[in-house]
Amino acid sequence: MTELDIHPTDMIRAAGAVVWRGPESAPEVALIHRPKYDDWTFPKGKLKSGEHVIAGALREVVEETGITALLGRSLPPIHYLKGGRLKRVDYWAAQAISDDLHTAVDEVDEVVWLPLDEARRRLTYEWDAGLLRALTAVPLRTTPLILVRHGVAGSRQEWKGDDDERPLDENGAIQAEVLADVLSGYHPTELLSSPSRRCVQTLEPYAGRAGLEIRRDRLLSETDYDSRASLRLVSEAMASEQPLVLCSHGKVLPELIPALVDRPGDTHLRKGAFMVLHRADGKVVSVDRYIV
């Protein structure tokens, strides 16, 4: 399980993806050539100030390869020293949903698709070969179920009205916009939410961009949560073959997560944070956690 933060540190942060296409039994991966270093590697680059690591990975893939990618599970991050500072590069498995190769940056002069064995021989760095091994450790094609805790919504104690009507505050609204950027990488086609205003508002920016309706269900609310009925609802979502986002509360999600994930570890999610359950053949094969 991976949890990624975007808070500034002295560490250099970068992100990219191992993009694949073709059948899972014989995939090809996209490599880039950088003339400055005369190396072959995977698309990646530094994060912009305040940029979420997932949004940075998606942007770098498009800029360096022209590929629009569908994010899968996270791969092991790479760490190395750059100018005396520690650099961390986070990677994802990502399926190409467009493969018209072109580059929009001067740093890259060639992009190629290669079978795994040929890619392993072409790669300049041993750590990139390690990413190839991680890529095929579990099924390549997975379907995400994304569990989101609503964004920051001010103080429960200071709110005078019905708590289900308590809205996101300014910081929560920013989190919802960032979440919309991030969710675009997973292309969810179904949105399920507690009817509480703060939960619905957390999904509204993505829903607006994607042209999707937000389905509300009181079994995901704090007031009407029922352990048996609510779990049945979420189990039905797990069985769906569609990529789905479910938004609920800090008092509800920790009750549901252990029933969905073997050895889930810490089930607490910060406000605005989310957990991605990557499913294949009816099983959860990988779990990622992210902070917004």
KEMAR-706400 format. One record per residue: residue number from 0; residue in three letters; x, y, z of N, C-alpha, C in turn. Coordinates in steps of 0.1 Angstrom, whole numbers. Each point is the difference from the previous one (the first is absolute). Example, Ala and Ser with C-alpha at 12.3 -4.5 7.8 and 13.67 -1.06 7.14 Angstrom:
     n   res     n_u     n_v     n_w    ca_u    ca_v    ca_w     c_u     c_v     c_w
     0   ALA     132     -57      78      -9      12       0       9      12       0
     1   SER      -4      11      -7       9      11       0      -8      11       8
% end
This chain:
     n   res     n_u     n_v     n_w    ca_u    ca_v    ca_w     c_u     c_v     c_w
     0   MET       9     -12       0      -9      12       0       9      12       0
     1   THR      -4      10      -8       9      12      -2      -8      12       4
     2   GLU       6       9       7      -6      13       3       9      11      -4
     3   LEU      -5       9      -9       9      10      -5      -5      14       4
     4   ASP       9       9       3      -3      13       5       7      10     -10
     5   ILE      -6      12      -1       6      10      -8       5      12       8
     6   HIS       1      -1      13       5      11       8      14       2      -3
     7   PRO       5      13      -1      13       3      -4      11      -5      10
     8   THR      10      -6      -5      12      -3       9      12       3      -8
     9   ASP      11      -3       6      13       2      -8       2     -10     -11
    10   MET      -8     -10       0       1     -11     -10      -5       5     -13
    11   ILE       7      -3     -11      -5       3     -14     -10     -11      -3
    12   ARG     -12       5      -5     -11     -10      -3      -2       0     -15
    13   ALA      -1     -12      -5      -3      -1     -14     -10     -12      -2
    14   ALA      -6      -2     -12      -9     -10      -2      -1      -4     -14
    15   GLY      -4     -13      -3      -1      -5     -13      -8     -13      -1
    16   ALA       1      -7     -11      -7     -12      -1       7     -10      -9
    17   VAL      -3     -13       2       4     -10      -9     -13      -3      -8
    18   VAL       0       6     -12     -12      -1      -9       1     -12      -9
    19   TRP     -11      -8       0       0     -12      -7     -13      -1     -10
    20   ARG       1      -8     -10     -11      -3      -9       1     -14      -5
    21   GLY     -11      -5      -6       0     -13      -5      -6     -10       9
    22   PRO       1     -13      -3      -5     -11       9       9      -1      13
    23   GLU      -7      -3      11       8      -2      12      10     -11      -1
    24   SER      -2      -9      -8      10     -11      -1      12       4      -8
    25   ALA      -1      10      -8      12       5      -8      -1      15      -2
    26   PRO       1       8      11      -1      14      -1      12       7      -6
    27   GLU      -2      12      -5      11       9      -4       0      12      10
    28   VAL      12       6       2       1      11       9       6      12      -8
    29   ALA      -3      12       4       5      12      -7      12       5       7
    30   LEU      11       2      -8      13       5       5       3      13      -7
    31   ILE       7       9       7       4      13      -6      15       1      -1
    32   HIS       5       7      -9      14       3      -1       2      14       2
    33   ARG      10       3       9       3      14       4      14       3      -6
    34   PRO       1       9     -10      13       2      -6      10       7      10
    35   LYS      -4       8       9       9       6      10       8     -10       7
    36   TYR      -6     -11       4       7     -11       8       3     -12      -9
    37   ASP      -5       0     -12       1     -12      -9      -5     -13       8
    38   ASP     -11       1       6      -5     -12       7     -14      -3      -5
    39   TRP      -4     -13       4     -13      -5      -3      -7      -3      14
    40   THR     -12       6       2      -6      -2      12     -15       1      -1
    41   PHE      -8       1      11     -14       2      -1      -4      14       2
    42   PRO     -11       5      -6      -4      14       2      -2       4      14
    43   LYS       6      11       4      -1       5      14       5      14       0
    44   GLY      -2       7      11       5      14       1      -4       6      13
    45   LYS       6      11       3      -2       7      13     -14       5       2
    46   LEU      -5       0      12     -13       6       3       1      15       0
    47   LYS     -11       6      -5      -1      14       2      -4       4      14
    48   SER       2      12       4      -3       4      14     -15      -2       3
    49   GLY      -2      -7      10     -14      -3       5      -7     -11      -8
    50   GLU       6      -6     -10      -6      -9      -9      -1     -14       7
    51   HIS     -12      -6      -1      -1     -14       6       8      -9      -8
    52   VAL       6     -10       7       9      -9      -7      -6      -8     -11
    53   ILE     -13      -3       1      -7      -8     -11      -2      10     -12
    54   ALA      -4      12       3      -2       9     -11      13       3      -7
    55   GLY      11       0       7      13       2      -6       4     -12      -9
    56   ALA      -3     -12       5       3     -11      -8      -7       0     -14
    57   LEU     -13       3       1      -8       0     -12       5      11     -10
    58   ARG       3      12       6       5      11      -9      13      -4      -7
    59   GLU       9      -6       8      13      -3      -6      -2     -11     -11
    60   VAL      -8      -9       2      -2     -11     -10      -5       7     -13
    61   VAL     -10       9       1      -6       6     -12      11       9      -7
    62   GLU       7       8       8      10       9      -5      12      -7      -7
    63   GLU       4     -11       6      12      -7      -6      -3     -11     -10
    64   THR     -12      -5       0      -4     -11     -10     -12       3      -9
    65   GLY      -9       9       4     -12       2      -7     -11     -10       4
    66   ILE       3      -9       9      -9     -11       4     -10       5      10
    67   THR     -13      -3      -1     -10       1      10       0     -13       7
    68   ALA       1       0      13       2     -13       7     -11      -2      11
    69   LEU      -3     -12       3     -10      -4      10       9      -5      12
    70   LEU      -1       6      11       9      -4      11      -4     -13       6
    71   GLY       9      -8       4      -2     -12       8       7       1      13
    72   ARG       5     -10       5       6       0      14      14       7       0
    73   SER       4       4      11      13       7       2      11     -11      -1
    74   LEU      11       4      -4      12      -8      -1      10       5      11
    75   PRO      10      -8       3      10       5      11       6      13      -5
    76   PRO       1      10       9       7      12      -3      15      -2      -1
    77   ILE       6       9      -8      15       0      -2       6      11       8
    78   HIS      10      -2       7       7      10       8      15       1      -5
    79   TYR       5      12      -2      14       2      -2       4      14       3
    80   LEU      13       3       0       5      13       3       2       8     -12
    81   LYS      -5      12       0       1      10     -11       5      13       5
    82   GLY      13       3      -3       6      12       5       1       1      15
    83   GLY       2     -11       6       1      -1      15     -13       0       7
    84   ARG     -11       0      -7     -14      -1       6      -6     -14      -4
    85   LEU      -8      -5       9      -7     -12      -3     -11       3     -10
    86   LYS      -1      -9     -10     -11       2     -10      -9     -13       1
    87   ARG     -13       2       0      -9     -11       0      -9       1     -13
    88   VAL       0     -11      -7      -9      -1     -12     -10     -11       2
    89   ASP     -13       4       0     -11      -9       2      -5      -4     -14
    90   TYR      -3     -13      -1      -4      -6     -13     -14      -7       2
    91   TRP      -7      -1     -11     -12      -8      -1       1      -9     -12
    92   ALA      -7     -12       1      -3      -7     -13     -12       8      -6
    93   ALA       1       1     -13     -10       8      -7      -3      -6     -14
    94   GLN     -12      -2      -3      -4      -6     -13      -3      12     -10
    95   ALA       7      -1     -12      -3      10     -10     -14      -1      -6
    96   ILE      -7      11       0     -13       0      -7       1       8     -12
    97   SER      12       6      -3       3       6     -13      15      -2      -2
    98   ASP       4      -3     -12      14      -3      -2       6       6     -12
    99   ASP      -4      12      -3       5       9     -10      13       6       5
   100   LEU      11      -6      -1      12       5       7       5      13      -6
   101   HIS       3       9       9       6      13      -4       5       6      13
   102   THR       9       9       0       5       7      12      -1      15      -2
   103   ALA      -4       6      11      -2      15       0      11       7       8
   104   VAL      11      -7       3      11       6       8      13      -2      -7
   105   ASP      10       9       2      13      -1      -6       8     -11       6
   106   GLU      -3      -4      12       8     -10       7      -1     -14      -6
   107   VAL     -10      -2      -8      -2     -14      -6       0       2     -15
   108   ASP       8      -9      -6       0       0     -15      -5     -13      -7
   109   GLU      -4     -10       8      -5     -12      -6      -8      -7      11
   110   VAL     -11      -6      -5      -9      -8       8      -2     -13      -7
   111   VAL       1     -12       7      -2     -12      -7      -8     -10       8
   112   TRP      -7      -9      -6      -6     -11       6       8     -13      -1
   113   LEU       3      -7      11       9     -12      -1      -6     -11       9
   114   PRO       1     -12      -5      -3     -12       9       8       0      12
   115   LEU      -4      -7      11       6       1      13      15      -4      -1
   116   ASP       3     -11      -7      14      -4       0       9      10      -7
   117   GLU      -5       6     -11       8      10      -8       1      13       8
   118   ALA     -11       3       7       1      12       9      10      -1      11
   119   ARG       1     -12       6       9      -3      11      15       2      -5
   120   ARG       2      -4     -12      14       1      -6       3      15      -4
   121   ARG     -11       7      -4       2      14      -4       2      10      11
   122   LEU      -6      -3      12       0       9      11      14       3       5
   123   THR       3      12       3      13       4       4       2      -3      15
   124   TYR     -10       1       8       2      -1      15      -6     -13       5
   125   GLU       7      -6      10      -4     -12       6     -13       2       7
   126   TRP      -2      11       7     -12       2       7     -12       0      -9
   127   ASP       1       4     -12     -11      -1     -10      -3     -14      -3
   128   ALA      10      -9      -1      -3     -14      -2      -8      -6      12
   129   GLY       3       5      12      -8      -4      12     -14       4      -2
   130   LEU      -3      11      -6     -14       4      -2      -7      -9      -9
   131   LEU       7      -5     -10      -6     -10      -9      -4     -13       7
   132   ARG       9      -4       9      -3     -12       8     -13       2       9
   133   ALA      -1      12       6     -11       3       8     -13       1      -8
   134   LEU       2       5     -13     -12       2      -8      -7     -13      -2
   135   THR       6     -11      -2      -6     -13      -3      -2      -9      13
   136   ALA       2       6      11      -1      -8      13     -14      -4       3
   137   VAL     -10       8      -4     -14      -3       1      -7       4     -13
   138   PRO     -13      -4      -2      -6       3     -13       2      15      -4
   139   LEU       2       2     -13       2      14      -5     -14       7       0
   140   ARG     -10      -6      -5     -13       7      -2      -8      -2      13
   141   THR      -2      11       7      -8       0      12     -11      11      -1
   142   THR     -10      -2       9     -11      10       1       0       6      13
   143   PRO       0      13       1       1       7      13     -14       2       7
   144   LEU       0      -2      13     -11       4       9       7      11       9
   145   ILE      -4      12      -1       7      11       7      -9       5      11
   146   LEU       5      -2      13      -7       4      12       5      14       4
   147   VAL      -9      10       0       4      14       3      -6       4      13
   148   ARG       8       6       9      -6       8      11      -2      14      -4
   149   HIS     -12       5       3      -3      14      -4      11      10       4
   150   GLY       0      11      -7      10      11       3      -3       7      13
   151   VAL       9       9       3      -1       8      12     -13       8       0
   152   ALA      -8       0      11     -13       6       0      -2       9      13
   153   GLY      11       6       5      -2       8      12      -3      -8      12
   154   SER      -4       7      10      -2      -6      14     -14      -5       1
   155   ARG      -1     -12       4     -14      -6       3      -6       7      12
   156   GLN       8       4      10      -5       7      12      -5      14      -3
   157   GLU       6       7     -10      -4      13      -3     -12       1     -10
   158   TRP      -3     -11      -7     -11       0      -9     -13      -1       7
   159   LYS      -9       9      -3     -13       1       8     -11      -8      -6
   160   GLY       1      -3     -13     -12      -7      -6       2     -15       0
   161   ASP      -8      -7      -9       0     -14      -2      14      -4      -4
   162   ASP       7      -9       6      14      -3      -3       1      -6     -14
   163   ASP     -11      -6      -5       1      -5     -14       1      11     -10
   164   GLU      -4      12       4       1      12      -9      13       8       2
   165   ARG       9      -5       8      13       8       2       8      -1     -13
   166   PRO       4      11      -5       7       0     -13      15      -1       1
   167   LEU       7      -2     -11      14       1       0       4      14       2
   168   ASP      11       2       7       5      14       2      10       3     -12
   169   GLU       7      11       1       9       4     -12      10     -10      -2
   170   ASN       6      -6      10      11     -10      -2      -7     -13      -6
   171   GLY     -11      -4       5      -7     -11      -5      -4       1     -15
   172   ALA      -3      12      -4      -3       3     -14      12      -2      -9
   173   ILE      11       5       5      13      -2      -7       3     -15      -1
   174   GLN      -2      -8      11       2     -14      -1      -8      -7     -10
   175   ALA     -13       5      -1      -9      -6     -10       5       2     -14
   176   GLU       6      12      -3       5       3     -13      12      -9      -3
   177   VAL       9      -1      10      12      -9      -2      -4     -14      -2
   178   LEU     -10      -5       7      -5     -13      -1      -6      -3     -14
   179   ALA      -6      10      -6      -5      -1     -14      11      -2     -10
   180   ASP      11       7       2      12      -2      -8       5     -15       1
   181   VAL       1      -4      12       5     -14       3      -9     -11      -5
   182   LEU     -13       2       2      -9     -11      -4      -1      -1     -15
   183   SER       4      10      -8       0      -1     -14      10     -10      -5
   184   GLY      10      -3       8       9     -11      -4      -5     -14       1
   185   TYR     -11      -2       9      -6     -13       1     -13      -1      -8
   186   HIS      -5      10      -6     -12       0      -8     -11      -7       6
   187   PRO      -4       3      13     -12      -7       5     -12       4      -7
   188   THR      -9      -9      -2     -13       2      -7     -12       0       9
   189   GLU       2      -3      13     -11       0       9       4       7      13
   190   LEU      -9       9       5       3       8      12     -11      -3      11
   191   LEU       4      -5      11     -10      -3      11       4       7      12
   192   SER      -9       7       7       3       9      11     -10      -1      11
   193   SER       4       3      12      -9       4      11      -7      12      -5
   194   PRO     -13       2       4      -7      12      -4       4      12       7
   195   SER       9      -1      10       4      12       8       7      10     -10
   196   ARG      -3      12       2       4      11      -9      15      -1      -3
   197   ARG       8      -1      11      14       0      -1       6     -11      -9
   198   CYS      -7     -12       1       4     -11      -9      -3       2     -14
   199   VAL     -12       5      -3      -4       2     -14       9      11      -6
   200   GLN       2      11       8       9      10      -5      14      -4      -3
   201   THR       5     -10       7      13      -6      -3       1      -6     -13
   202   LEU     -11      -6      -5       1      -6     -13      -5       9     -12
   203   GLU      -7      11       4      -6       8     -11      10       5     -11
   204   PRO      12       5       4       9       4     -11       3     -11     -10
   205   TYR       3     -12       4       2     -11      -9     -13      -3      -8
   206   ALA     -11      -1       7     -12      -3      -6      -3      10     -12
   207   GLY       2      13       3      -2      10     -10       8      -2     -12
   208   ARG      13      -3       2       9      -2     -11      -3     -12      -8
   209   ALA      -4     -11       6      -2     -12      -6     -15      -2      -5
   210   GLY      -8       9       3     -14      -1      -4      -7     -11       7
   211   LEU       3      -3      13      -6     -11       7     -10       5      11
   212   GLU     -10      -8       3      -9       2      11       7      -6      13
   213   ILE      -3       6      11       4      -5      13     -11      -7       6
   214   ARG       1     -13       2     -11      -8       6       2       1      15
   215   ARG     -11       4       7       1       2      15      -7     -12       6
   216   ASP       6      -5      11      -6     -11       8       2       3      15
   217   ARG     -11       0       7       1       4      15       7     -11       8
   218   LEU       2     -12      -6       7     -10       8      15       4       1
   219   LEU       5      10      -7      13       4       1       1      13       9
   220   SER     -11       4       5       0      12       9       3      -4      14
   221   GLU       4       9       8       2      -2      15     -13      -4       7
   222   THR     -11       7      -4     -12      -2       7      -7     -13      -3
   223   ASP       1      -5     -12      -7     -12      -4       9     -12      -3
   224   TYR      12       1       4       9     -11      -2      -5     -12       7
   225   ASP       0     -12      -7      -4     -13       6      10     -10      -4
   226   SER       7      -6      10      11      -8      -3      -3     -11     -11
   227   ARG     -11      -7       2      -3     -11     -10      -5       6     -13
   228   ALA      -9       9       0      -5       5     -13      10       9      -7
   229   SER       8       7       7      10       9      -6      11      -9      -7
   230   LEU       4     -10       7      10      -9      -5      -6      -7     -13
   231   ARG     -12      -4       0      -6      -6     -11       1       9     -12
   232   LEU      -3      13       2       1      10     -10      14       1      -6
   233   VAL      10       1       9      13       1      -5       5     -13      -7
   234   SER      -4     -11       5       3     -13      -6      -5      -1     -14
   235   GLU     -12       6      -3      -5       1     -13       9       8      -9
   236   ALA       5      11       6       9       9      -8      13      -8      -3
   237   MET       4      -8       9      13      -7      -2      -2     -10     -11
   238   ALA     -12      -6      -1      -3     -10     -11      -2       6     -14
   239   SER      -1      13       0      -2       7     -13      13       0      -8
   240   GLU      -2      -1     -13      12       0      -9       3      14      -4
   241   GLN      -7      10       5       2      14      -4       9       7      10
   242   PRO       9       9      -4       8       8       9      -9      10       8
   243   LEU       0      -1      13     -10       7       8       7       8      11
   244   VAL      -6      12       4       4       8      11     -11       0      10
   245   LEU       4      -2      13     -10       0      11       5      10      10
   246   CYS      -8      10       3       4      10      10      -9      -1      13
   247   SER       7       0      11      -7      -1      13       8       7      11
   248   HIS      -2      -5      12       4       7      12      11      -7       8
   249   GLY       7       8       8      10      -6       8      -5     -10      11
   250   LYS     -12       0       3      -6      -9       9      -6     -13      -7
   251   VAL      -1       1     -13      -6     -11      -8      11      -8      -7
   252   LEU       9       6      -7      10      -7      -8       8     -10       8
   253   PRO       5       3      12       8     -10       8      -8     -12       4
   254   GLU     -14       1       0      -8     -12       2      -1      -9     -12
   255   LEU       1       6     -12      -2      -7     -12      13      -6      -6
   256   ILE      11       7       2      13      -4      -7       4     -14       4
   257   PRO       0      -4      13       4     -13       4      -8     -11      -7
   258   ALA     -12       2      -3      -8     -10      -7       3      -1     -15
   259   LEU       7      10      -5       4       0     -14      14      -4      -3
   260   VAL       9       2      10      14      -2      -3       6     -10      11
   261   ASP       7     -10      -4       7      -8      10      12       8       5
   262   ARG       2      -1      13      11       7       7       1      15      -5
   263   PRO     -11       8       3       0      13      -6       9      10       7
   264   GLY       6      -4      11       9      10       7      -9      11       6
   265   ASP       6      12       0      -7      12       5     -12       3      -9
   266   THR     -12       0       6     -12       3      -7      -4      15       0
   267   HIS       7       8       7      -3      14       2       4       7     -13
   268   LEU      -9       9      -5       3       9     -11      -2      14       5
   269   ARG      10       8      -3      -1      15       3     -12       5      -9
   270   LYS      -5      12       4     -10       6      -8       6       4     -14
   271   GLY      -7      -4     -10       5       2     -14       9     -11      -5
   272   ALA       4      -9       8       9     -11      -4      -9     -11      -6
   273   PHE       7     -10      -7      -7     -10      -7       8     -13      -1
   274   MET      -6     -11      -1       6     -13      -1      -5      -7     -13
   275   VAL       9      -5      -8      -3      -7     -13       2     -15       2
   276   LEU     -11      -7      -2       0     -15       0       0      -4     -14
   277   HIS      12      -6      -4       1      -5     -14      -4     -15      -1
   278   ARG     -11      -2      -8      -6     -13       0       3      -7     -13
   279   ALA       2     -13       0       1      -8     -12      -6     -14       4
   280   ASP      -8      -5      -9      -6     -13       2      -7      -1      13
   281   GLY      -7      11       4      -8      -1      12       8       2      13
   282   LYS      13       2      -1       8       1      12       8      13       0
   283   VAL       2       5      12       9      12       2      14      -4      -1
   284   VAL       7       5     -10      14      -5      -2      10      11       5
   285   SER      -4      12       2       9      10       5      -8      12       6
   286   VAL       5       7      10      -6      11       6       9      12       1
   287   ASP      -5      11      -4       8      12       1      -8      11       9
   288   ARG       7       8       8      -6      11       7       7      13      -4
   289   TYR      -8      10      -1       5      13      -4      -6      11       8
   290   ILE       8      11       2      -4      12       7      -3      11     -11
   291   VAL     -10       8       3      -3      11      -9       2      13       7
% end
